[in-house]
Amino acid sequence: MHIDIDKDTCIGAGQCALSAPNVFTQDDDGFSALVPGHEDGGGDPMVREAARACPVGAITVSGG
């Protein structure tokens, strides 16, 4: 699976990190980032839910 975070759209709400903390985290500025080693979602079933939870639609998930 491919996960894309639009850094220009992200407002740092943190809903992704709450929904799928094994895949999403927040960087030093508070914006969404992928946990190192889990850039492909790591098989976490909550990745798509995390994308849906983003209040500004900054996360796109495609593929498997």
CNS distance restraints for C-alpha pairs under 8 A (distance, minus, plus):
assign (resid   1 and name CA) (resid  40 and name CA) 5.34 0.50 0.50
assign (resid   1 and name CA) (resid  41 and name CA) 6.49 0.50 0.50
assign (resid   1 and name CA) (resid  61 and name CA) 6.94 0.50 0.50
assign (resid   1 and name CA) (resid  62 and name CA) 5.77 0.50 0.50
assign (resid   1 and name CA) (resid  63 and name CA) 4.55 0.50 0.50
assign (resid   1 and name CA) (resid  64 and name CA) 4.70 0.50 0.50
assign (resid   2 and name CA) (resid  39 and name CA) 7.65 0.50 0.50
assign (resid   2 and name CA) (resid  40 and name CA) 5.63 0.50 0.50
assign (resid   2 and name CA) (resid  41 and name CA) 7.54 0.50 0.50
assign (resid   2 and name CA) (resid  61 and name CA) 5.72 0.50 0.50
assign (resid   2 and name CA) (resid  62 and name CA) 5.21 0.50 0.50
assign (resid   2 and name CA) (resid  63 and name CA) 6.12 0.50 0.50
assign (resid   3 and name CA) (resid  39 and name CA) 6.96 0.50 0.50
assign (resid   3 and name CA) (resid  40 and name CA) 6.53 0.50 0.50
assign (resid   3 and name CA) (resid  41 and name CA) 7.18 0.50 0.50
assign (resid   3 and name CA) (resid  59 and name CA) 7.02 0.50 0.50
assign (resid   3 and name CA) (resid  60 and name CA) 5.80 0.50 0.50
assign (resid   3 and name CA) (resid  61 and name CA) 4.66 0.50 0.50
assign (resid   3 and name CA) (resid  62 and name CA) 6.61 0.50 0.50
assign (resid   4 and name CA) (resid  59 and name CA) 5.67 0.50 0.50
assign (resid   4 and name CA) (resid  60 and name CA) 5.11 0.50 0.50
assign (resid   4 and name CA) (resid  61 and name CA) 6.47 0.50 0.50
assign (resid   5 and name CA) (resid  10 and name CA) 7.54 0.50 0.50
assign (resid   5 and name CA) (resid  32 and name CA) 7.20 0.50 0.50
assign (resid   5 and name CA) (resid  33 and name CA) 7.38 0.50 0.50
assign (resid   5 and name CA) (resid  58 and name CA) 5.60 0.50 0.50
assign (resid   5 and name CA) (resid  59 and name CA) 4.65 0.50 0.50
assign (resid   5 and name CA) (resid  60 and name CA) 6.56 0.50 0.50
assign (resid   6 and name CA) (resid  10 and name CA) 6.20 0.50 0.50
assign (resid   6 and name CA) (resid  58 and name CA) 4.96 0.50 0.50
assign (resid   6 and name CA) (resid  59 and name CA) 6.40 0.50 0.50
assign (resid   7 and name CA) (resid  31 and name CA) 7.54 0.50 0.50
assign (resid   7 and name CA) (resid  32 and name CA) 7.66 0.50 0.50
assign (resid   7 and name CA) (resid  58 and name CA) 7.30 0.50 0.50
assign (resid   9 and name CA) (resid  56 and name CA) 6.81 0.50 0.50
assign (resid   9 and name CA) (resid  57 and name CA) 7.69 0.50 0.50
assign (resid   9 and name CA) (resid  58 and name CA) 5.43 0.50 0.50
assign (resid  10 and name CA) (resid  31 and name CA) 6.40 0.50 0.50
assign (resid  10 and name CA) (resid  32 and name CA) 6.84 0.50 0.50
assign (resid  10 and name CA) (resid  56 and name CA) 6.81 0.50 0.50
assign (resid  10 and name CA) (resid  57 and name CA) 7.95 0.50 0.50
assign (resid  10 and name CA) (resid  58 and name CA) 5.34 0.50 0.50
assign (resid  11 and name CA) (resid  31 and name CA) 6.54 0.50 0.50
assign (resid  11 and name CA) (resid  56 and name CA) 7.51 0.50 0.50
assign (resid  12 and name CA) (resid  26 and name CA) 7.41 0.50 0.50
assign (resid  12 and name CA) (resid  30 and name CA) 5.35 0.50 0.50
assign (resid  12 and name CA) (resid  31 and name CA) 4.25 0.50 0.50
assign (resid  12 and name CA) (resid  32 and name CA) 6.06 0.50 0.50
assign (resid  13 and name CA) (resid  31 and name CA) 7.73 0.50 0.50
assign (resid  13 and name CA) (resid  54 and name CA) 7.57 0.50 0.50
assign (resid  13 and name CA) (resid  55 and name CA) 7.53 0.50 0.50
assign (resid  14 and name CA) (resid  18 and name CA) 6.37 0.50 0.50
assign (resid  14 and name CA) (resid  25 and name CA) 7.78 0.50 0.50
assign (resid  14 and name CA) (resid  26 and name CA) 7.00 0.50 0.50
assign (resid  14 and name CA) (resid  30 and name CA) 7.90 0.50 0.50
assign (resid  14 and name CA) (resid  31 and name CA) 7.52 0.50 0.50
assign (resid  14 and name CA) (resid  32 and name CA) 6.82 0.50 0.50
assign (resid  14 and name CA) (resid  54 and name CA) 7.96 0.50 0.50
assign (resid  15 and name CA) (resid  19 and name CA) 6.07 0.50 0.50
assign (resid  15 and name CA) (resid  50 and name CA) 6.70 0.50 0.50
assign (resid  15 and name CA) (resid  53 and name CA) 5.91 0.50 0.50
assign (resid  15 and name CA) (resid  54 and name CA) 5.86 0.50 0.50
assign (resid  15 and name CA) (resid  55 and name CA) 7.88 0.50 0.50
assign (resid  16 and name CA) (resid  20 and name CA) 5.97 0.50 0.50
assign (resid  16 and name CA) (resid  21 and name CA) 7.37 0.50 0.50
assign (resid  16 and name CA) (resid  24 and name CA) 6.02 0.50 0.50
assign (resid  16 and name CA) (resid  25 and name CA) 7.65 0.50 0.50
assign (resid  16 and name CA) (resid  32 and name CA) 7.42 0.50 0.50
assign (resid  16 and name CA) (resid  47 and name CA) 8.00 0.50 0.50
assign (resid  16 and name CA) (resid  50 and name CA) 4.40 0.50 0.50
assign (resid  16 and name CA) (resid  51 and name CA) 6.50 0.50 0.50
assign (resid  16 and name CA) (resid  53 and name CA) 6.47 0.50 0.50
assign (resid  16 and name CA) (resid  54 and name CA) 6.24 0.50 0.50
assign (resid  17 and name CA) (resid  21 and name CA) 4.60 0.50 0.50
assign (resid  17 and name CA) (resid  22 and name CA) 7.93 0.50 0.50
assign (resid  17 and name CA) (resid  23 and name CA) 7.44 0.50 0.50
assign (resid  17 and name CA) (resid  24 and name CA) 4.68 0.50 0.50
assign (resid  17 and name CA) (resid  25 and name CA) 5.03 0.50 0.50
assign (resid  17 and name CA) (resid  26 and name CA) 7.09 0.50 0.50
assign (resid  17 and name CA) (resid  32 and name CA) 7.54 0.50 0.50
assign (resid  17 and name CA) (resid  50 and name CA) 7.47 0.50 0.50
assign (resid  18 and name CA) (resid  50 and name CA) 7.85 0.50 0.50
assign (resid  19 and name CA) (resid  46 and name CA) 6.46 0.50 0.50
assign (resid  19 and name CA) (resid  47 and name CA) 7.64 0.50 0.50
assign (resid  19 and name CA) (resid  49 and name CA) 6.84 0.50 0.50
assign (resid  19 and name CA) (resid  50 and name CA) 5.06 0.50 0.50
assign (resid  19 and name CA) (resid  53 and name CA) 7.58 0.50 0.50
assign (resid  20 and name CA) (resid  24 and name CA) 6.00 0.50 0.50
assign (resid  20 and name CA) (resid  44 and name CA) 7.40 0.50 0.50
assign (resid  20 and name CA) (resid  46 and name CA) 5.41 0.50 0.50
assign (resid  20 and name CA) (resid  47 and name CA) 5.91 0.50 0.50
assign (resid  20 and name CA) (resid  49 and name CA) 7.96 0.50 0.50
assign (resid  20 and name CA) (resid  50 and name CA) 6.01 0.50 0.50
assign (resid  21 and name CA) (resid  25 and name CA) 6.37 0.50 0.50
assign (resid  22 and name CA) (resid  35 and name CA) 6.89 0.50 0.50
assign (resid  22 and name CA) (resid  38 and name CA) 7.49 0.50 0.50
assign (resid  22 and name CA) (resid  44 and name CA) 7.55 0.50 0.50
assign (resid  23 and name CA) (resid  34 and name CA) 5.69 0.50 0.50
assign (resid  23 and name CA) (resid  35 and name CA) 5.18 0.50 0.50
assign (resid  23 and name CA) (resid  38 and name CA) 5.50 0.50 0.50
assign (resid  23 and name CA) (resid  39 and name CA) 7.12 0.50 0.50
assign (resid  23 and name CA) (resid  41 and name CA) 5.84 0.50 0.50
assign (resid  23 and name CA) (resid  42 and name CA) 7.14 0.50 0.50
assign (resid  23 and name CA) (resid  44 and name CA) 7.44 0.50 0.50
assign (resid  23 and name CA) (resid  47 and name CA) 7.28 0.50 0.50
assign (resid  24 and name CA) (resid  32 and name CA) 6.69 0.50 0.50
assign (resid  24 and name CA) (resid  33 and name CA) 5.73 0.50 0.50
assign (resid  24 and name CA) (resid  34 and name CA) 4.64 0.50 0.50
assign (resid  24 and name CA) (resid  35 and name CA) 5.51 0.50 0.50
assign (resid  25 and name CA) (resid  32 and name CA) 5.87 0.50 0.50
assign (resid  25 and name CA) (resid  33 and name CA) 5.23 0.50 0.50
assign (resid  25 and name CA) (resid  34 and name CA) 5.90 0.50 0.50
assign (resid  25 and name CA) (resid  35 and name CA) 5.95 0.50 0.50
assign (resid  26 and name CA) (resid  30 and name CA) 5.01 0.50 0.50
assign (resid  26 and name CA) (resid  31 and name CA) 5.02 0.50 0.50
assign (resid  26 and name CA) (resid  32 and name CA) 4.56 0.50 0.50
assign (resid  26 and name CA) (resid  33 and name CA) 5.32 0.50 0.50
assign (resid  26 and name CA) (resid  34 and name CA) 7.95 0.50 0.50
assign (resid  27 and name CA) (resid  31 and name CA) 5.41 0.50 0.50
assign (resid  27 and name CA) (resid  32 and name CA) 6.30 0.50 0.50
assign (resid  27 and name CA) (resid  33 and name CA) 5.88 0.50 0.50
assign (resid  34 and name CA) (resid  38 and name CA) 6.69 0.50 0.50
assign (resid  34 and name CA) (resid  39 and name CA) 5.75 0.50 0.50
assign (resid  35 and name CA) (resid  39 and name CA) 6.68 0.50 0.50
assign (resid  37 and name CA) (resid  42 and name CA) 7.95 0.50 0.50
assign (resid  38 and name CA) (resid  42 and name CA) 5.05 0.50 0.50
assign (resid  41 and name CA) (resid  47 and name CA) 6.44 0.50 0.50
assign (resid  45 and name CA) (resid  49 and name CA) 7.96 0.50 0.50
assign (resid  46 and name CA) (resid  50 and name CA) 6.09 0.50 0.50
assign (resid  47 and name CA) (resid  51 and name CA) 6.41 0.50 0.50
assign (resid  47 and name CA) (resid  61 and name CA) 7.74 0.50 0.50
assign (resid  48 and name CA) (resid  52 and name CA) 6.30 0.50 0.50
assign (resid  48 and name CA) (resid  61 and name CA) 6.54 0.50 0.50
assign (resid  49 and name CA) (resid  53 and name CA) 6.07 0.50 0.50
assign (resid  50 and name CA) (resid  54 and name CA) 6.50 0.50 0.50
assign (resid  51 and name CA) (resid  57 and name CA) 6.99 0.50 0.50
assign (resid  51 and name CA) (resid  58 and name CA) 7.61 0.50 0.50
assign (resid  51 and name CA) (resid  59 and name CA) 5.05 0.50 0.50
assign (resid  51 and name CA) (resid  60 and name CA) 6.42 0.50 0.50
assign (resid  51 and name CA) (resid  61 and name CA) 7.05 0.50 0.50
assign (resid  52 and name CA) (resid  57 and name CA) 7.20 0.50 0.50
assign (resid  52 and name CA) (resid  59 and name CA) 7.99 0.50 0.50
assign (resid  54 and name CA) (resid  58 and name CA) 6.55 0.50 0.50
assign (resid  54 and name CA) (resid  59 and name CA) 6.93 0.50 0.50
